[in-house]
Amino acid sequence: MSQAEPQEEPLAPDEEALLLEALACALRPKEIDASLNDRLIEAALASDDPFAPASVEELRESARLREALEQGTPHADVDALRALQLAFKPDDASAELLARALSGDAKPAGPAPTEPPPLRSKTTVIYAAFGGSGVVLAFAAMFALLVGTPESPAPVTALVKPHSTLSLFSEPFETADTTARIDRIASARGRELRDNRYAAWGVK
Amino acid sequence: MTACSRQERDDCGGQERVIDPVLLAFLSQARSAHHVADQQETAGDLAAALRALQGLSQTARPQGGPPEVNEVLADTRARIAELLSRGGRFDQAEAEIKAGLESARAPSYYRGHLFEVRGLVEERREKALRAKGRNEEARQARERSLSAYEEAMKLQADVIRGAVRALPSAPAP
């Protein structure tokens, strides 16, 4: 972080820690609590219809964002979106930018530093680039290195289909254990639904 | 789902059905119903427990008859039957068991459990009839109970044997 430009505030340690944790969770999602999973599903299904027509405000905001992406007008979310776009569809300019970031030659946007940065490892350069406009480099580098180019979405035949739950149980049932069995079934199918979603998005 | 990824809905219809939010919504509903029933049972309110479970068996289900739905319903009906028999509603309990057996036609722990509950229901019926001095009817209930328990044991044994056969064989020494 000591390499950040004086006028570009690096991320605070706690903010940086949160960002790294979020990236790690996106890369290696962990099991979530079964009851939390249920609440998330219920909240999603109980929320406003995701397929409803866009509101006037939503249309206005999407137009602003489109204009910012196409014409470069200011918008708070443009940098992050461009980073994601470059990570998944790198062009020649982004490939060069990424290569420079990995080699330690990347420079954050703004005036040139008054003294040359010392030699550092690739890892240190990426973390140091979290400050200021280096967030773009960080996102692109992390996604390209860790997530890579997503494969084509999985065909329907590769997705998990509904199937018997018998494989979840290895002994005769007790009536008193009915709730536990239903819990296990719902949890197992919840995991498979997540797997299907990831496969449909082309993410391993 | 990928064939539907360009569509707005996850439901791919009957041709290429995959595990989707509709199925999960049903399973989540089932889960909640059983947990509510647990709490009501603990509180001693069997009527409320029954309402929670019977609501599930009467609710809309995902199309296409996914195996998970049939099996959850079979298990739910077994529990409903057990609760009904506690209140002396033996004929209603038997109706639930018959409906559950329609959902679990293949030999499985689900089917075996339904027969076991039938055995329990008839056992309770026998006791109730004897208490009223209706000994001949009680004897018939006892026979049905024994027959149901035997069928349950046979089914469970078949399932266990099938599971053992399905295990990969150990390498020869």
Boltz contact constraints between the chains, C-beta under 6 A:
constraints:
  - contact:
      token1: [A, 38]
      token2: [B, 28]
      max_distance: 6.0
  - contact:
      token1: [A, 41]
      token2: [B, 24]
      max_distance: 6.0
  - contact:
      token1: [A, 41]
      token2: [B, 28]
      max_distance: 6.0
  - contact:
      token1: [A, 45]
      token2: [B, 25]
      max_distance: 6.0
  - contact:
      token1: [A, 51]
      token2: [B, 8]
      max_distance: 6.0
  - contact:
      token1: [A, 153]
      token2: [B, 2]
      max_distance: 6.0
  - contact:
      token1: [A, 153]
      token2: [B, 5]
      max_distance: 6.0
  - contact:
      token1: [A, 154]
      token2: [B, 2]
      max_distance: 6.0
  - contact:
      token1: [A, 155]
      token2: [B, 2]
      max_distance: 6.0
  - contact:
      token1: [A, 156]
      token2: [B, 2]
      max_distance: 6.0
  - contact:
      token1: [A, 156]
      token2: [B, 3]
      max_distance: 6.0
  - contact:
      token1: [A, 156]
      token2: [B, 16]
      max_distance: 6.0
  - contact:
      token1: [A, 159]
      token2: [B, 1]
      max_distance: 6.0
  - contact:
      token1: [A, 159]
      token2: [B, 18]
      max_distance: 6.0
  - contact:
      token1: [A, 160]
      token2: [B, 19]
      max_distance: 6.0
  - contact:
      token1: [A, 161]
      token2: [B, 18]
      max_distance: 6.0
  - contact:
      token1: [A, 162]
      token2: [B, 19]
      max_distance: 6.0
  - contact:
      token1: [A, 162]
      token2: [B, 66]
      max_distance: 6.0
  - contact:
      token1: [A, 162]
      token2: [B, 67]
      max_distance: 6.0
  - contact:
      token1: [A, 162]
      token2: [B, 68]
      max_distance: 6.0
  - contact:
      token1: [A, 163]
      token2: [B, 67]
      max_distance: 6.0
  - contact:
      token1: [A, 164]
      token2: [B, 67]
      max_distance: 6.0
  - contact:
      token1: [A, 165]
      token2: [B, 68]
      max_distance: 6.0
  - contact:
      token1: [A, 165]
      token2: [B, 71]
      max_distance: 6.0
  - contact:
      token1: [A, 166]
      token2: [B, 108]
      max_distance: 6.0
  - contact:
      token1: [A, 169]
      token2: [B, 109]
      max_distance: 6.0
  - contact:
      token1: [A, 172]
      token2: [B, 109]
      max_distance: 6.0
  - contact:
      token1: [A, 172]
      token2: [B, 156]
      max_distance: 6.0
  - contact:
      token1: [A, 173]
      token2: [B, 109]
      max_distance: 6.0
  - contact:
      token1: [A, 173]
      token2: [B, 113]
      max_distance: 6.0
  - contact:
      token1: [A, 175]
      token2: [B, 79]
      max_distance: 6.0
  - contact:
      token1: [A, 175]
      token2: [B, 82]
      max_distance: 6.0
  - contact:
      token1: [A, 178]
      token2: [B, 75]
      max_distance: 6.0
  - contact:
      token1: [A, 178]
      token2: [B, 79]
      max_distance: 6.0
  - contact:
      token1: [A, 179]
      token2: [B, 34]
      max_distance: 6.0
  - contact:
      token1: [A, 179]
      token2: [B, 38]
      max_distance: 6.0
  - contact:
      token1: [A, 182]
      token2: [B, 30]
      max_distance: 6.0
  - contact:
      token1: [A, 182]
      token2: [B, 31]
      max_distance: 6.0
  - contact:
      token1: [A, 182]
      token2: [B, 34]
      max_distance: 6.0
  - contact:
      token1: [A, 183]
      token2: [B, 31]
      max_distance: 6.0
  - contact:
      token1: [A, 186]
      token2: [B, 27]
      max_distance: 6.0
  - contact:
      token1: [A, 186]
      token2: [B, 31]
      max_distance: 6.0
  - contact:
      token1: [A, 189]
      token2: [B, 19]
      max_distance: 6.0
  - contact:
      token1: [A, 189]
      token2: [B, 27]
      max_distance: 6.0
  - contact:
      token1: [A, 192]
      token2: [B, 19]
      max_distance: 6.0
  - contact:
      token1: [A, 193]
      token2: [B, 19]
      max_distance: 6.0
  - contact:
      token1: [A, 193]
      token2: [B, 24]
      max_distance: 6.0
  - contact:
      token1: [A, 196]
      token2: [B, 1]
      max_distance: 6.0
  - contact:
      token1: [A, 196]
      token2: [B, 18]
      max_distance: 6.0
  - contact:
      token1: [A, 196]
      token2: [B, 19]
      max_distance: 6.0
  - contact:
      token1: [A, 200]
      token2: [B, 1]
      max_distance: 6.0
  - contact:
      token1: [A, 200]
      token2: [B, 2]
      max_distance: 6.0
  - contact:
      token1: [A, 200]
      token2: [B, 5]
      max_distance: 6.0
